Every structure is written in C-alpha cells, then in structure tokens.
C-alpha cells in the first residue's frame, strides 16, 4: 500500500496526538489525511479532527497556543458544524464538532463513532472511520471525485 503523507503533516499530527491522548476525549481523524493513511490516492493539505462539542472545547483548550480561529458555529448551504482552526508546524488543523451536511434538503449528522477502527501509523494509534463508511459519506455529500478514489482503494484491498 502506497501511503503519501507529508512529513510536516505527520509531525503536526504527532503533536496533537501526544497532547490529547489519554485525556478521555472522543475524536476521529478524518479528511484527506485519514484517507491517505488508508491508502487512498489523495493529496494531504491539512488535518481534520472530528469530534463532539464537549471534546472540541477540551481539545481547543489543549491546542490554544496554535489557535487561528476560536471554536464557533459555522454554516453554509452544504455543511454546518462547530468549528475551530489551528496551525501546527505550518499545517492547518480543522477541529470540527457535530458536522452536518445537506442531503435531499435535510440536514444529516455525520456520526463519527459508527465504524471506528484504530490504525497504527508513524508510531501513533489513530482512530479512523472504515473506508466503506467514508465512501458512502463522500457519495452522499456529492464529493464524487474523492468517493471514486476511495472506491479504487477499496477494490485494491479486496
């Protein structure tokens, strides 16, 4: 499996994991970094941490020295969530709680603990969502290009 994650992103993720592990927080690594770690051919530009509101506030406090945007409610026609932005080692980190996306004119909550699994990567144990769940979510969100790349990775694993 070819995993293409920039060293700078790995270093930033190690800082996050070292600061929040063993704090009894609910979180899952998502977005392009999580996909790349699972062998999906995507470019990693940032780190996405998905969580609930309570854990988001605690993680935000732990990472406050890296804060670019404080936690706040953010919404557009496609997504809404409790959101904060951080920068660690030059890498943007998005902290996203209670993500909802518009599907058939209804707001759907993306649950982040449904198909949680743990993967060892770069001396870290990372909570990730199963690729099948990610594929379905990207399809529902209308993000066809990424969904197709996930499907390619799933076929290679089969």
DOGU-470880 format. One record per residue (C-alpha): residue in one letter; x, y, z. Coordinates in steps of 0.02 Angstrom, whole numbers, padded with zeros to 5 digits, always signed. Example, Ala and Ser with C-alpha at 12.3 -4.5 7.8 and 13.67 -1.06 7.14 Angstrom:
2
A+00615-00225+00390/S+00684-00053+00357/
//
This chain:
158
X+00000+00000+00000/X+00069+00170-00050/X+00043+00298+00087/X+00086+00476+00039/X+00076+00590+00191/X+00195+00738+00202/X+00320+00731+00347/X+00262+00903+00406/X+00083+00837+00423/X+00143+00683+00517/X+00244+00793+00635/X+00093+00906+00667/X-00019+00754+00698/X+00108+00683+00822/X+00098+00846+00921/X-00092+00834+00925/X-00096+00651+00974/X+00036+00675+01110/X-00065+00818+01185/X-00238+00738+01179/X-00207+00552+01205/X-00255+00482+01373/X-00373+00628+01406/X-00533+00526+01381/X-00587+00628+01229/X-00695+00571+01084/X-00613+00607+00917/X-00577+00532+00749/X-00453+00581+00614/X-00543+00619+00452/X-00521+00704+00285/X-00381+00678+00162/X-00252+00630+00293/X-00359+00487+00357/X-00393+00431+00179/X-00208+00437+00131/X-00160+00336+00285/X-00282+00203+00224/X-00204+00200+00051/X-00320+00317-00044/X-00229+00417-00178/X-00267+00594-00116/X-00161+00747-00082/X-00147+00789+00102/X-00165+00977+00131/X-00225+00984+00311/X-00279+00884+00462/X-00463+00861+00505/X-00512+00807+00681/X-00697+00763+00702/X-00774+00759+00875/X-00921+00814+00981/X-00946+00986+01060/X-00882+00940+01233/X-00722+00860+01168/X-00699+01002+01042/X-00696+01130+01183/X-00570+01025+01280/X-00459+00994+01127/X-00469+01178+01082/X-00408+01224+01256/X-00266+01097+01244/X-00213+01166+01073/X-00245+01350+01113/X-00064+01400+01077/X-00095+01350+00895/X-00266+01434+00875/X-00303+01534+00718/X-00493+01541+00737/X-00581+01503+00902/X-00719+01373+00907/X-00880+01443+00833/X-01035+01386+00739/X-01007+01392+00552/X-01135+01359+00415/X-01157+01367+00227/X-01282+01289+00107/X-01192+01121+00110/X-01116+01100+00285/X-01137+01161+00463/X-01033+01124+00617/X-00949+01190+00773/X-00778+01234+00702/X-00605+01295+00751/X-00445+01320+00652/X-00268+01291+00713/X-00095+01291+00634/X+00040+01172+00692/X+00210+01165+00606/X+00137+01258+00457/X-00006+01133+00438/X-00187+01188+00454/X-00288+01087+00578/X-00476+01094+00572/X-00569+01043+00729/X-00748+01001+00680/X-00887+00953+00800/X-01062+00892+00761/X-01039+00902+00572/X-01200+00902+00473/X-01217+00903+00285/X-01365+00940+00172/X-01435+00787+00084/X-01603+00792-00008/X-01644+00958+00079/X-01621+00880+00251/X-01478+00910+00373/X-01392+00743+00409/X-01274+00725+00558/X-01113+00634+00516/X-01086+00517+00661/X-00902+00490+00690/X-00901+00338+00802/X-01007+00218+00697/X-00870+00120+00613/X-00722+00174+00716/X-00563+00074+00700/X-00386+00101+00758/X-00235+00101+00643/X-00053+00108+00692/X+00037+00239+00587/X+00204+00327+00618/X+00211+00263+00798/X+00036+00328+00836/X-00127+00235+00863/X-00257+00333+00766/X-00447+00321+00770/X-00513+00318+00591/X-00677+00278+00507/X-00692+00124+00398/X-00664+00165+00214/X-00835+00094+00167/X-00917+00220+00283/X-00808+00359+00212/X-00855+00308+00035/X-01041+00318+00075/X-01021+00486+00163/X-00923+00564+00019/X-01053+00499-00105/X-01197+00573-00003/X-01105+00739+00009/X-01088+00745-00180/X-00898+00734-00173/X-00888+00611-00317/X-00703+00628-00358/X-00649+00580-00182/X-00783+00446-00171/X-00714+00367-00331/X-00537+00370-00261/X-00597+00285-00102/X-00687+00154-00208/X-00524+00121-00304/X-00432+00093-00138/X-00570-00023-00076/X-00557-00127-00236/X-00368-00143-00213/X-00393-00205-00035/X-00524-00334-00086/
//
